[in-house]
Amino acid sequence: MPKSESQSGMTFRVSVTLQGELALAFVEEFAKRVRLDPSTTKSDVARSLMVDGLKVHGYETEDSVQWGGYRQRKEDETGEVLAVAVG
């Protein structure tokens, strides 16, 4: 998808609650990446996984997230709360 000037500066905030197997898979993936880079946040991992998923669906998109490494932050981030229900 070609980016217009207005699209490249677009911001869209997403908040999700993960449950069951999806939550467990995310926690496992997050733990793997934190072992490689302790500064990794849940939002880093979520954005990286979204970019990968969108590419599978034909979107040529990218984010400033660098898996397991440094990502330039535009502003301070506290990350996202992750709720896991096991039962």
Backbone as JSON, one array per atom type, in Angstrom:
{
  "sequence": "MPKSESQSGMTFRVSVTLQGELALAFVEEFAKRVRLDPSTTKSDVARSLMVDGLKVHGYETEDSVQWGGYRQRKEDETGEVLAVAVG",
  "N": [[0.85, -1.17, 0.0], [0.79, 2.09, -1.02], [2.15, 4.89, 0.69], [0.66, 7.87, 1.59], [1.41, 11.3, 2.3], [-0.2, 12.06, 4.47], [-0.93, 9.59, 5.55], [1.5, 8.49, 6.45], [2.07, 9.87, 8.77], [0.05, 9.14, 10.4], [-1.67, 8.14, 13.36], [-2.91, 5.5, 15.29], [-4.43, 4.27, 17.97], [-4.46, 1.22, 19.74], [-5.95, -1.05, 21.93], [-5.82, -4.1, 23.58], [-7.16, -7.09, 25.04], [-5.94, -10.15, 25.92], [-6.77, -13.6, 25.96], [-6.7, -16.97, 27.25], [-5.24, -19.41, 25.07], [-4.14, -17.6, 23.24], [-3.22, -15.53, 24.89], [-1.32, -16.96, 26.4], [0.49, -17.7, 24.38], [1.38, -15.17, 23.58], [2.62, -14.27, 25.93], [4.68, -16.13, 26.1], [6.14, -15.54, 23.74], [6.8, -12.88, 24.29], [8.44, -13.25, 26.54], [10.61, -14.64, 25.36], [11.69, -12.63, 23.73], [12.34, -10.67, 25.6], [14.36, -11.92, 26.98], [16.39, -11.72, 25.1], [16.59, -8.97, 24.8], [16.37, -7.01, 27.43], [15.06, -4.53, 27.6], [12.83, -4.61, 26.04], [9.41, -3.98, 25.38], [5.92, -4.8, 26.02], [4.33, -3.53, 24.15], [6.18, -3.12, 22.08], [6.54, -5.77, 21.17], [3.91, -6.44, 20.45], [3.41, -4.61, 18.33], [5.38, -5.47, 16.51], [4.51, -8.09, 15.96], [2.06, -7.47, 14.78], [2.89, -6.12, 12.44], [4.19, -8.25, 11.13], [1.98, -9.98, 10.77], [0.3, -8.41, 9.13], [1.87, -8.26, 6.84], [1.68, -10.88, 5.91], [-0.87, -10.79, 4.95], [-0.61, -9.26, 2.73], [0.05, -6.55, 2.98], [2.42, -4.03, 2.65], [4.08, -2.93, 5.03], [5.74, -1.23, 7.71], [7.37, -0.71, 10.87], [8.95, 1.3, 13.39], [9.88, -0.45, 15.2], [12.38, -2.63, 16.18], [13.0, -5.88, 16.21], [14.01, -7.41, 19.13], [15.84, -5.44, 19.66], [17.07, -2.04, 19.58], [14.74, 0.62, 19.46], [13.72, 3.64, 18.21], [12.19, 5.91, 20.29], [9.43, 8.05, 20.23], [8.18, 9.34, 22.25], [7.9, 9.07, 25.82], [7.07, 5.81, 26.89], [4.92, 3.69, 28.66], [4.2, 1.17, 28.21], [1.84, -1.54, 27.75], [-0.89, -2.85, 29.63], [-1.15, -6.26, 30.43], [-3.46, -8.73, 30.59], [-3.96, -11.9, 31.88], [-5.89, -14.71, 31.89], [-6.28, -17.71, 33.47], [-7.83, -20.73, 33.65]],
  "CA": [[0.0, 0.0, 0.0], [1.61, 3.31, -1.02], [1.86, 5.79, 1.8], [0.57, 9.28, 1.29], [2.0, 12.08, 3.39], [-1.09, 12.03, 5.63], [-0.91, 8.25, 6.13], [2.76, 8.2, 7.12], [2.04, 10.48, 10.09], [-1.18, 8.72, 11.07], [-1.56, 7.38, 14.6], [-4.13, 4.79, 15.62], [-4.14, 3.57, 19.23], [-5.18, -0.04, 19.88], [-5.81, -1.7, 23.23], [-6.41, -5.44, 23.49], [-7.06, -8.03, 26.16], [-5.73, -11.49, 25.39], [-7.2, -14.66, 26.88], [-6.46, -18.36, 26.87], [-4.05, -19.78, 24.32], [-3.55, -16.4, 22.65], [-2.47, -14.86, 25.96], [-0.16, -17.78, 26.73], [1.43, -17.59, 23.27], [1.98, -13.83, 23.63], [3.52, -14.23, 27.09], [5.86, -16.91, 25.73], [6.9, -14.76, 22.75], [7.34, -11.72, 25.01], [9.55, -13.74, 27.38], [11.75, -14.92, 24.47], [12.3, -11.38, 23.27], [12.91, -9.98, 26.76], [15.65, -12.57, 27.26], [17.36, -11.17, 24.15], [16.73, -7.53, 25.06], [15.54, -6.72, 28.61], [14.29, -3.28, 27.49], [11.67, -4.86, 25.19], [8.12, -3.77, 26.04], [4.81, -5.54, 25.42], [3.88, -2.82, 22.95], [7.16, -3.43, 21.03], [6.24, -7.1, 20.65], [2.6, -6.4, 19.8], [3.55, -3.95, 17.03], [6.17, -6.34, 15.64], [3.64, -9.19, 15.53], [1.06, -6.9, 13.86], [3.55, -5.9, 11.16], [4.37, -9.58, 10.52], [0.66, -10.47, 10.37], [-0.19, -7.62, 8.0], [2.64, -8.65, 5.65], [1.09, -12.14, 5.44], [-2.11, -10.43, 4.26], [-0.31, -8.48, 1.54], [0.37, -5.15, 3.24], [3.84, -3.71, 2.8], [4.13, -1.93, 6.08], [6.82, -1.42, 8.67], [7.31, 0.12, 12.06], [10.3, 1.56, 13.88], [10.25, -1.52, 16.13], [13.4, -3.56, 15.71], [12.85, -7.05, 17.06], [15.15, -7.74, 19.97], [16.86, -4.39, 19.65], [16.72, -0.65, 19.85], [13.69, 1.28, 18.7], [13.65, 5.05, 18.56], [10.9, 6.26, 20.89], [9.06, 9.44, 20.0], [7.79, 9.87, 23.55], [7.99, 8.04, 26.85], [6.01, 4.81, 26.85], [4.88, 2.84, 29.84], [3.78, -0.17, 27.79], [0.42, -1.85, 27.88], [-1.22, -3.84, 30.65], [-1.49, -7.55, 29.85], [-4.26, -9.54, 31.52], [-3.97, -13.32, 31.52], [-6.83, -15.49, 32.7], [-6.07, -19.15, 33.35], [-8.86, -21.33, 34.47]],
  "C": [[0.9, 1.23, 0.0], [1.18, 4.24, 0.11], [1.76, 7.22, 1.3], [1.18, 10.03, 2.47], [1.13, 12.03, 4.64], [-1.09, 10.67, 6.3], [0.36, 7.99, 6.92], [2.81, 8.81, 8.51], [0.84, 10.06, 10.92], [-0.87, 7.92, 12.33], [-2.91, 6.76, 14.91], [-3.83, 3.94, 16.85], [-5.05, 2.35, 19.36], [-4.91, -0.6, 21.27], [-6.5, -3.05, 23.14], [-6.26, -6.17, 24.81], [-6.97, -9.42, 25.55], [-6.16, -12.52, 26.42], [-6.75, -16.01, 26.35], [-5.16, -18.59, 26.14], [-3.36, -18.58, 23.68], [-2.71, -15.66, 23.68], [-1.2, -15.64, 26.3], [0.91, -17.69, 25.64], [2.14, -16.23, 23.3], [2.98, -13.75, 24.77], [4.8, -14.99, 26.77], [6.75, -16.14, 24.75], [7.54, -13.54, 23.42], [8.55, -12.13, 25.84], [10.79, -14.03, 26.54], [12.47, -13.63, 24.09], [12.93, -10.59, 24.41], [14.25, -10.6, 27.14], [16.74, -12.03, 26.34], [17.63, -9.7, 24.39], [15.81, -7.16, 26.22], [14.72, -5.42, 28.52], [13.05, -3.43, 26.61], [10.38, -4.68, 25.98], [7.05, -4.63, 25.34], [4.33, -4.85, 24.15], [4.86, -3.0, 21.8], [6.79, -4.75, 20.35], [4.91, -7.1, 19.9], [2.7, -5.75, 18.42], [4.32, -4.82, 16.04], [5.31, -7.48, 15.1], [2.56, -8.68, 14.57], [1.67, -6.67, 12.49], [3.72, -7.22, 10.43], [3.04, -10.11, 9.99], [0.11, -9.72, 9.17], [0.57, -7.96, 6.72], [2.1, -9.94, 5.06], [-0.17, -11.86, 4.61], [-1.87, -9.45, 3.11], [0.0, -7.01, 1.75], [1.87, -4.98, 3.39], [3.95, -2.57, 3.79], [5.3, -2.23, 6.99], [6.64, -0.47, 9.82], [8.73, 0.34, 12.52], [10.74, 0.54, 14.91], [11.32, -2.37, 15.46], [13.41, -4.72, 16.68], [14.14, -7.3, 17.82], [16.19, -6.65, 20.04], [16.28, -3.02, 19.89], [15.61, -0.19, 18.92], [13.64, 2.72, 19.15], [12.25, 5.36, 19.09], [10.64, 7.74, 20.69], [8.66, 10.12, 21.3], [7.89, 8.73, 24.56], [6.8, 7.1, 26.76], [6.07, 3.98, 28.12], [4.51, 1.42, 29.47], [2.29, -0.35, 27.99], [0.23, -2.91, 28.96], [-1.63, -5.13, 29.94], [-2.23, -8.36, 30.89], [-4.28, -10.98, 31.01], [-4.91, -14.04, 32.46], [-6.57, -16.97, 32.44], [-7.11, -19.83, 34.22], [-9.42, -22.51, 33.9]]
}
